[in-house]
Amino acid sequence: MLYQKSATELSAMLARGEISAVELTRSVLGRIEETDGKVGAYVTVCAEDALKQAAAVDSRRARGEELPALAGIPVAIKDNICTKGVLTTCSSKMLYNFKPPYNATVIERLNAAGAVMPGKLNMDEFAMGSSCENSAIKLTHNPHDLTRVPGGSSGGSAAAVASGETILALGSDTGGSIRQPSSCCGIVGLKPTYGSVSRYGLIAFASSLDQIGPMARTVGDAALLYNTICGRDERDATSAHHTYPDFTKCMGKGVKGLRIGVPKEYFGLGVTKEVEKAVLEAVDALRAEGAEIREISLPSTDAALAAYYIISSAEASSNLARFDGVKYGYRAREIDGLIDLYEKSRSEGFGDEVKRRIMLGTFVLSSGFFDAYYKRGKVLQQKIASEFAEAFEGCDLIATPTSPFTAFRLGENVDDPLKMYAADICTVTVNIASLPAMSIPCGTGADGMPIGLQLIGPRFSEAALFNAAAHYESLVGGFNKIPAIG
C-alpha cells in the first residue's frame, strides 16, 4: 500500500513515474475512509480538493516540469493553521464555522511545493491540552491502542501520521504539543527554533512560545517537510533572518565526537523507570557509536512548568480576547446588550480548559498580582535560557525523555488538570528558551506503547538534530512501521 511508504520513497517513485500523485492521494484517502472512524484524527477531509491538487501535479509532471521533492505528497494540517476557504476551527465551538479568507504562510509554501492537503486534523481546543481530549469536536484515539490518548495538543496530527492516514503532517508546539504526541504515537516530531517557521496564519495561543513544525514517520521525511516550511517571512515580525541548509543533506555524518549532555533533573520529575531505561539505552547506543556523553545540570527545570503556565496563560488571555461573538465564529443567541453578548458568547463558545487558562492568565496579569507571578515567571524564563546557554558551552546536544510516561488511557486524567499538565514537564523548557528539539521513538513500555527520546540543541542547530536522530534511526532499523488498527 502506498500510504505505508515514507515521503522520501514516494517522492522518488513520483519523480521516476512509477506512481502518480492521484494514485498516492487515493491510497491515503482510502486509508482515511477505512480507519478514521476508529482513530478520529480528522475534523475535515478535503477529498475532492486533494484529488484536484494531485491531478494538477501529475499534469505539471507530464509537461516535463521539474517539481519540488514534496510535489504530490499528502500533508495534513493541524486545525489551528489557516487554510483559505477550508474550515479552521481550532477544534472549538467558538470557531465552528470559520473559513479563513487567506492561507497561512506555511500553507502558501506547501502549495508552491505542490503538496496535497487531504484535510485538517483534530487537536486540543486552541492547542490547550496534552491528550487531545479537550477538543469540542471529537475524540482522537492512539493508533497503537485505541483505548489510549494520542497526546496533545497535536494529537490528530500524530495519530494521522502513525496510522497511515497521511504521509506527513504539520503540528504546532507551544510547550511540547508536537513532541509529546509524537512520543505517544511513536513518530518523529520537530519543534523548530523559534522564528525559523512563520507564524503568520497560525491562530495564536501564546505568541512568544508557539512554533509550527513537521511530524513524520522518519527523520528524513521530517527534514523534507522542514525544508519547505522554514525561512524568513516579512509578514511575521518574529521571523528570523537566517540562512538555512538543505536539511535532507545534513544526515549521514555519524555521531563520533558529538558531545551529548544528559541532565540529571530530567530523570526525576515523575519520569517512570521504563521511560528512563529506554532513554538511557538510546543514549548508550549513541555512546557506542562514538558520541561523548556528559552528565549536566539544569537546576531550574523543576520550576519550569509553573513558569510556562504563567507565561502561556497570560498570553492566551490576551490573544483570545479577540473571540467576542462579534466579528466571526460563535455568537450567543439570547442576549441583552453588548456586554451580555461578550459574556455569553465566550462562556458558551469556549471549553473548560480554555476558560481555565484565560482566567489564570487574566489573574497573573492583574495589577495586584503582576509582580508576584507574571514578572517572576519572565525572570525565571531568562534564567532557564541562560542555564541552557551555559550547558551548550560544554555539549552539542542534550538528551532527555520526551514524555515522563507512555500514553495514558482515555478519560484517566480528564478530572485532574495538574496531572495532565505534568505530561509537558520534559518539553516546556525548550519553548521557554526558544530552542529546537526533536522527539524520536526509542522503545516501548510494558504496555506496548511508544517511548520518545528528546534531543535538544542550541538555536538553529536543526542540522545537528537531524543528523543525530537519523543516525539513531539507522541503528534501530527505522520507525516507519504502521500499527494494526484494532
C-alpha positions in Angstrom: 0.0 0.0 0.0 1.4 3.4 -0.9 0.3 5.0 2.3 2.7 2.8 4.2 5.8 4.2 2.4 7.9 7.1 3.5 7.6 10.5 1.8 11.2 10.2 0.7 10.5 6.8 -1.1 7.2 8.2 -2.6 8.9 11.4 -3.8 11.5 9.2 -5.7 8.7 7.0 -7.1 6.7 10.0 -8.3 9.8 11.5 -9.9 10.5 8.3 -11.8 6.9 8.0 -13.0 6.3 4.7 -11.2 3.2 6.1 -9.5 1.0 9.2 -9.9 0.1 11.8 -7.4 -3.6 10.8 -7.9 -2.8 7.2 -7.1 -1.0 8.2 -3.9 -3.7 10.5 -2.8 -6.4 7.9 -3.4 -4.4 5.5 -1.3 -4.3 7.9 1.6 -8.0 8.9 1.2 -8.8 5.2 1.2 -6.9 4.7 4.4 -8.8 7.6 6.0 -12.1 6.1 4.9 -11.1 2.7 6.3 -9.5 3.8 9.5 -10.6 7.3 10.7 -13.9 6.1 12.1 -11.8 4.3 14.7 -8.9 6.8 15.1 -10.7 10.1 14.8 -7.7 12.1 13.5 -9.5 14.3 11.0 -12.1 17.1 11.7 -12.3 17.9 7.9 -11.5 15.7 5.0 -10.9 17.5 1.7 -11.0 14.6 -0.7 -12.2 16.4 -3.8 -9.8 19.3 -3.4 -6.9 16.8 -2.6 -7.5 14.9 -5.8 -7.6 18.1 -7.8 -4.3 19.2 -6.3 -2.8 15.8 -7.1 -4.1 15.9 -10.7 -2.5 19.3 -11.2 0.8 17.9 -10.0 0.5 15.0 -12.4 -0.3 17.4 -15.3 2.8 19.5 -14.5 5.0 16.5 -14.3 3.5 15.2 -17.6 4.6 18.5 -19.2 8.1 17.9 -18.2 8.3 20.4 -15.4 10.9 19.9 -12.7 9.0 19.8 -9.5 10.0 20.1 -5.8 10.5 16.9 -3.7 7.3 17.4 -1.9 5.1 17.6 -5.1 2.3 15.2 -4.9 2.9 14.2 -1.2 -0.1 14.3 1.1 0.5 16.7 4.1 -2.4 17.0 6.6 -2.7 20.2 8.6 -3.4 20.8 12.3 -6.7 22.7 12.6 -5.2 25.9 14.0 -3.4 26.8 10.8 -5.4 28.9 8.4 -6.4 27.4 5.1 -8.3 29.7 2.7 -11.9 28.6 2.3 -11.5 25.5 4.4 -12.8 25.2 7.9 -10.2 26.1 10.5 -11.9 25.5 13.9 -9.1 25.1 16.5 -11.4 22.2 17.5 -13.5 24.7 19.3 -17.2 25.6 19.3 -16.0 29.2 19.1 -14.8 28.8 15.6 -17.2 26.0 14.4 -17.9 27.8 11.1 -14.8 29.8 10.5 -13.4 29.6 6.9 -10.3 31.9 6.7 -10.1 34.3 3.7 -6.3 33.7 3.4 -3.7 31.0 3.8 -1.0 30.8 6.5 2.5 31.2 5.1 3.3 27.6 5.6 0.2 26.6 3.5 1.4 29.0 0.8 4.8 27.3 0.8 3.3 23.8 0.7 1.0 24.9 -2.2 4.0 26.3 -4.0 5.8 23.0 -3.5 2.9 21.0 -4.9 2.0 19.2 -1.7 -1.5 17.7 -1.4 -3.7 18.5 1.6 -6.0 15.6 2.5 -7.6 17.6 5.3 -7.5 19.3 8.7 -6.6 17.5 11.9 -8.1 17.3 15.4 -6.4 18.9 18.4 -7.0 20.1 21.9 -9.1 23.2 21.7 -7.0 26.3 20.9 -3.9 24.0 21.4 -4.5 23.8 25.1 -4.0 20.3 26.4 -1.8 17.2 26.4 -4.2 14.4 25.3 -6.5 15.7 22.5 -9.4 15.2 24.9 -10.2 18.9 25.1 -11.4 19.0 21.5 -15.0 20.3 21.2 -15.5 18.2 18.0 -14.4 14.6 18.7 -12.1 12.2 20.5 -8.9 11.1 18.8 -7.5 7.6 19.7 -3.9 6.4 19.7 -3.4 4.1 16.7 -1.2 1.8 18.9 -4.1 1.2 21.4 -7.5 2.8 20.7 -8.2 3.0 24.4 -5.4 5.4 24.9 -4.8 9.1 24.2 -2.6 10.2 21.2 -1.1 13.0 23.2 -1.7 16.7 22.5 -2.3 19.2 21.5 -1.3 18.0 18.1 -2.9 14.6 18.8 -4.7 14.4 15.5 -1.5 15.1 13.6 0.4 12.4 15.4 -2.4 9.9 15.1 -2.9 10.5 11.4 0.8 10.1 10.6 1.1 7.0 12.8 -1.9 5.3 11.3 -1.0 6.0 7.7 -3.9 8.4 7.2 -1.4 10.9 5.9 2.2 10.8 4.8 3.2 14.0 6.6 1.6 16.5 8.9 2.0 19.9 10.4 1.6 20.5 14.1 2.2 23.4 16.4 4.2 23.4 19.6 3.7 25.8 22.5 5.0 23.7 25.3 5.5 20.3 23.7 2.5 19.9 21.5 4.4 18.4 18.6 7.0 16.3 20.6 4.7 14.9 23.3 2.1 13.4 20.9 5.0 12.2 18.6 6.3 10.3 21.6 2.9 8.9 22.5 2.3 7.7 18.9 5.8 6.5 18.0 6.7 9.1 15.3 9.2 11.8 14.7 8.3 15.4 15.6 10.4 18.6 15.4 9.8 21.7 17.4 12.0 24.2 15.4 13.9 27.2 16.7 11.5 30.0 17.5 11.3 32.3 14.5 12.5 29.8 11.9 9.0 29.0 10.7 6.5 31.8 10.0 3.6 32.1 12.5 1.5 34.1 10.0 -1.8 32.4 9.8 -1.3 30.3 13.0 -4.1 31.1 15.3 -2.2 32.2 18.4 -2.2 30.5 21.8 1.0 32.1 23.3 2.7 34.1 20.7 6.2 34.1 22.3 6.2 30.3 22.5 4.2 29.0 19.5 6.0 27.3 16.6 4.8 25.3 13.7 6.8 22.1 12.9 6.9 18.9 10.9 5.6 15.4 12.0 6.6 12.3 10.1 7.4 8.6 10.4 11.1 9.0 9.5 13.7 11.6 10.3 14.4 12.1 6.6 10.7 12.8 5.9 10.7 15.4 8.7 13.7 17.1 7.1 11.9 17.1 3.7 8.9 18.9 5.2 11.0 21.3 7.3 13.0 22.3 4.1 9.7 23.5 2.7 8.3 25.5 5.6 11.3 27.2 7.2 12.6 30.6 6.2 12.1 34.3 6.7 8.6 35.8 6.3 8.1 39.6 6.2 4.5 39.2 7.5 5.8 37.7 10.8 7.7 40.3 12.9 9.3 37.4 14.9 10.5 35.6 11.8 14.3 35.2 12.0 16.9 36.4 9.4 18.8 33.2 8.9 20.2 31.1 6.1 19.0 27.5 6.2 20.8 24.5 4.6 19.1 21.6 2.8 18.3 19.5 5.8 18.0 16.3 3.8 21.7 16.6 3.1 22.7 17.2 6.8 22.4 13.5 7.7 24.8 10.6 7.4 27.7 12.3 9.1 27.8 10.0 12.2 28.0 11.0 15.8 31.6 10.3 16.6 32.9 13.2 18.8 29.4 14.6 19.3 29.1 15.8 22.9 25.7 14.9 24.3 24.6 16.2 27.7 22.3 14.2 30.0 20.6 16.5 32.6 20.0 14.7 35.9 17.0 16.8 36.6 15.0 15.2 33.7 15.1 11.8 35.3 13.1 12.8 38.3 10.0 14.8 37.6 7.7 11.8 37.7 9.6 10.0 34.9 8.8 6.3 35.0 11.6 3.7 35.3 10.8 2.2 32.0 11.0 5.6 30.2 14.3 6.3 32.0 15.6 2.9 31.0 14.7 3.3 27.3 16.1 6.8 27.0 19.4 5.9 28.7 19.7 2.8 26.5 19.3 5.1 23.5 22.0 7.4 24.9 24.3 4.4 25.4 23.7 3.3 21.8 24.9 6.7 20.6 27.9 6.4 23.1 28.8 3.1 21.4 28.9 5.0 18.1 31.5 7.4 19.3 29.4 10.1 21.0 30.8 11.6 24.2 28.2 11.5 27.0 28.3 14.1 29.8 26.1 14.5 32.8 25.0 18.1 33.1 22.7 20.0 35.4 19.8 22.4 34.5 18.8 23.4 38.1 15.7 25.5 37.3 13.9 22.6 35.5 11.6 21.8 38.4 10.2 25.3 38.3 9.8 25.4 34.5 6.3 24.1 34.4 5.0 26.8 36.7 6.8 29.5 34.7 5.4 28.0 31.4 1.7 28.0 32.6 2.0 31.6 33.9 3.5 33.0 30.7 1.5 30.9 28.3 -1.8 31.6 30.1 -1.1 35.3 30.3 -0.5 35.4 26.5 -3.6 33.3 25.9 -5.7 35.7 28.0 -4.6 38.5 25.7 -4.8 36.5 22.4 -8.2 35.0 23.0 -9.8 38.3 23.8 -10.5 38.7 20.1 -13.1 36.0 20.2 -16.1 38.0 21.3 -19.0 36.9 19.2 -19.0 40.0 17.0 -16.7 39.6 14.1 -16.7 35.9 13.3 -17.3 32.5 14.9 -19.8 31.5 17.6 -22.4 34.1 18.8 -24.8 33.5 21.6 -28.4 33.8 20.5 -30.4 35.2 23.5 -28.6 38.3 24.7 -29.4 41.5 26.5 -26.9 44.1 25.2 -23.3 44.2 24.1 -21.7 43.1 27.4 -24.1 40.2 27.7 -23.2 39.2 24.1 -19.5 39.1 25.0 -20.1 37.1 28.2 -22.5 34.6 26.8 -20.6 34.0 23.6 -17.3 33.4 25.4 -19.0 31.3 28.1 -20.8 29.1 25.6 -18.1 29.1 22.9 -15.0 28.2 25.0 -14.4 24.8 26.7 -13.4 24.3 30.3 -9.7 24.1 29.8 -9.6 27.2 27.6 -11.6 29.1 30.2 -9.4 27.8 33.0 -6.3 29.2 31.2 -7.9 32.5 30.3 -8.8 33.0 34.0 -5.3 32.1 35.2 -3.8 34.4 32.6 -6.1 37.3 33.5 -5.2 36.8 37.2 -1.4 36.8 36.8 -1.7 40.0 34.6 -3.9 41.8 37.1 -2.4 44.9 38.8 -2.3 43.2 42.3 -0.5 40.1 41.1 1.6 41.1 38.1 4.9 41.4 40.1 4.2 38.3 42.2 3.5 35.9 39.3 4.0 37.2 35.7 7.1 39.2 36.3 8.7 36.3 38.3 7.8 33.9 35.5 9.6 36.1 33.0 12.7 36.3 35.2 12.7 32.5 35.5 12.4 32.3 31.7 15.6 34.2 31.4 17.3 32.0 34.0 16.3 28.8 32.2 17.6 30.2 28.9 20.9 31.1 30.5 21.2 27.6 32.0 20.8 26.1 28.6 23.3 28.5 27.1 25.8 27.5 29.8 25.2 23.8 29.2 25.8 24.2 25.5 29.2 25.6 26.1 30.2 22.0 27.1 28.0 19.9 24.9 26.5 20.0 21.4 23.1 18.4 22.1 21.1 17.4 25.2 19.2 14.1 25.5 16.1 13.7 27.7 12.8 11.8 27.8 10.1 13.5 25.7 7.3 12.5 28.0 7.6 11.2 31.6 5.3 8.3 30.8 3.7 6.5 28.0 0.2 7.4 26.6 -2.4 7.1 29.4 -5.9 5.8 28.9 -8.7 8.0 27.6 -10.6 9.6 30.5 -7.9 8.7 33.0 -6.8 12.3 33.8 -9.6 14.5 32.5 -10.6 15.5 36.0 -7.0 16.2 37.2 -5.6 19.2 35.3 -2.4 19.2 37.3 -1.6 15.6 36.3 -2.4 16.5 32.7 0.0 19.5 32.9 2.7 17.2 34.2 2.8 15.4 30.8 4.7 18.5 29.5 7.3 18.7 32.2 10.1 17.5 29.9 9.2 19.7 26.9 8.2 23.2 28.2 11.8 24.3 28.9 12.6 24.2 25.2 9.8 26.7 24.3 10.7 28.9 27.2 14.3 29.1 25.9 13.3 29.3 22.2 15.4 26.3 21.3 14.9 23.5 18.7 14.1 19.9 19.9 13.1 16.6 18.2 11.3 13.6 19.6 12.2 10.2 18.1 11.0 6.8 19.1 13.4 4.8 21.4 11.4 1.8 22.6 8.2 0.7 24.1 6.9 0.3 27.7 5.5 -2.8 29.3 2.1 -1.7 27.9 3.4 -1.8 24.4 3.1 1.9 24.0 5.9 4.0 22.4 8.5 5.9 24.3 10.2 9.0 22.9 13.8 10.3 23.2 14.1 14.1 23.0 17.2 15.7 21.5 17.6 19.4 22.3 20.1 21.8 20.5 21.2 25.4 20.6 19.3 27.9 18.4 19.4 27.0 14.7 21.1 23.6 15.3 18.4 21.6 13.5 21.1 20.2 11.1 22.8 18.6 14.1 19.5 17.3 15.4 18.6 15.7 12.1 22.0 14.1 11.8 22.0 12.6 15.3 18.4 11.5 15.1 18.9 9.9 11.7 21.9 8.0 12.9 20.0 6.6 15.9 17.1 5.7 13.5 19.6 3.7 11.4 20.8 1.9 14.5 17.4 0.7 15.4 16.2 -0.1 11.9 13.8 2.8 11.4 10.5 3.9 12.8 8.2 3.6 9.8 6.0 0.6 10.8 2.3 1.4 10.9 0.4 -0.4 13.7 -2.6 -2.6 13.0 -5.7 -0.7 13.9 -7.9 -2.7 16.3 
